[in-house]
Amino acid sequence: MNKLAFIFPGQGAQYVGMGKDFYDADETCKEIYKAASKASGLDVESLCFTENEEINITEYTQIAMLATEVAMLSAVQKKGLVPDVTAGLSLGEYGALVASGVMSMEDVFKVVRKRGIYMQEAVPTGGGMTAVLGLDAETIEKICEETPGQVSIANYNCPGQIVITGEVNAVAAAAAKLSEAGAKRCLPLKVSGPFHSEMLAGAGEKLGQVLAETTVNEIKIPYITNVTADYVTDASQVKDLLQKQVSNSVRWQQTIEKMLADGVDTFVEIGPGKTLSGFMKKICKEATVLNIEKVEDLAKLDELV
């Protein structure tokens, strides 16, 4: 094995019951959920483990997902694994910050609770997102630029899968042009707003005020930011990048390509679902990807220790 990366998924992978086996099996994991509840003022355990509608509402999804990822991370760390680099998709970047030692768990929970609230509040009527399948990034970028209104790329997920975001009419108009240009499918997403678009810049500004009062530590383990798809080498850059991340494109494919170019050949996806593992198959089939979603998945890590 050359290099190891820990990667963390974003919103969309959540489900009721996620992390419950970690909570039941490991006292440290249980304490992490309780810490998330205390920091956020929410009953995160109920949010994650009992049937409810709130888990799919951005304001609540973010803290629920992050608590689950951090709990699972603690179990992975107990195996003695230390990554060479970390990264996370959108919300998942906060899991990477914990893994890299950039922010304390308590501070991350407080910040993400506010992030969820601000993003929910900022969601304007008339915003949406659409997944574009089977078309190259350059064509999509060009058509978005030429389309009247606000429409841009939200996520560069993997080859053949890019998400556009913005005003509903502009997104629909761009999708029609993209279909004409050869896209296999354009699928409107069931999301509550135009995330990672300029329409969310106000939420980023509010988040920036919270981040201004948050302690950022020395970067112990390198991590790659969504905004630039490059390493953050100076801790003083972290707050500005997290503010920008709310309204900037998520450059996930480029993030993974950066890691691969630097010799990372093994990726451990920590969190609910297998979204990032799926993207990896499209980016680099040769890479080893291990998904940690259930307690029994921890056994997969024995070969890495």
GIWOKA-V57290 format. One line per field, one symbol per residue. psi: psi as a letter, one per 30 degrees, with the letter a starting at -180 (. if undefined). burial: # if it has 24 or more other C-alpha atoms within 12 Angstrom, else .. A space follows every 10 residues. Layout:
psi: ???
burial: ???
//
This chain:
psi: kdlkkkkkla kffllkfkfe eeeefkeeee eeeeeeeeef glieeeeefk klfffgkeee eeeeeeeeee eeeeeeeffg kjlflllkjc effeeeeeef gelleeeeee eeeeeeeeee efjlkgklkk kjkgkleeee eeeeefkkaj klkekjelkg jkkllakeee eeeeeeeeee fgkeljjkki lglilhlffg eeeeeeeeee efgkkklkje kklkkeefhl kjfjfffeee eeeeeeglkj ieeeeeeeee fggkfkkjjj lkaheeeeee ffejffkkkk kjflefffff feff.
burial: ..######## ########## ###.....## #######.## .#.######. ...####### ########## #######... ########## ########## ########## ########## ####..#### #######.## #.##..#..# ########## ########## #########. ..#..###.. ########## ########.# #..#.##.## ########## ##..#.#### ########## ########## ...####### ########## ..##..#### #####..#.. #..#.
//
